[in-house]
Amino acid sequence: MDTKHSIASVSGANRGIGRAFVATLLERGARRIYAAARNRTLLEPVVALDPARVIPLKLDITDLQDVQAAADIAADVNLLINNAGVLASGGLLSSDIGLLRQDIDTNYLGTLTMLRHFVPIIERNGGGAIANILTLIALASMPGFGGYSASKAAAYSMTQALRAELAQKNIRLHAVFPGAVDTQFREHAASAVGL
């Protein structure tokens, strides 16, 4: 998809990879970018990149009302970047079950909720593209990251399951597998498992 003149929505846009997506979309001529995060105040530096084209949205992808409100506002989107995610748990046998659920609720079910709300929008707008930002350890887990890896592997399986269905709606669905990226998220991940 040519991102020039696209109208994009980027979740988890307040820092790291999400912020880099917003900056790159601006450089490549996106017409409008809905930058979303759980705390809208944290988006101020991202909006400052281009206040005329970057629109902040409060969005917790695990909150159905937030997702519906974001979909109502961003009804002109043709490019969705599902970047929001968490690493709440550590090892599968040692992590609190509530933290394992948080990983699944956000990284798998939250991403699915975004798709269920935004696919009809993108289809109505003539088609477009969706990128689900996953991780290399969705493909091959590492000790200490079992819950996170499983939640991202579930999101990858979902992506594979939906790809052909969305192609019939003129929507390209991509799975993106970054390795370790020097961000605050990586620092948190490393300290969470004692690296």
Buried (B, 14 or more C-beta within 10 A) or exposed (E): BEBEEBBBBBBBBBBBBBBBBBBEBBEEEBBBBBBBBBEBEBBEEBBEBBEEBBBBBBBBBBBEEBBEBBBEBBEBBBBBBBBBBBBBBBEBEEBEEEBBBBBBBBBBBBBBBBBEBBBEBBBEBEBBBBBBBBBBBBEEBEEBBBBBBBBBBBBBEBBEEBBEEBEEBBBBBBBBBEEEEEBEBBEEBEEBBEE
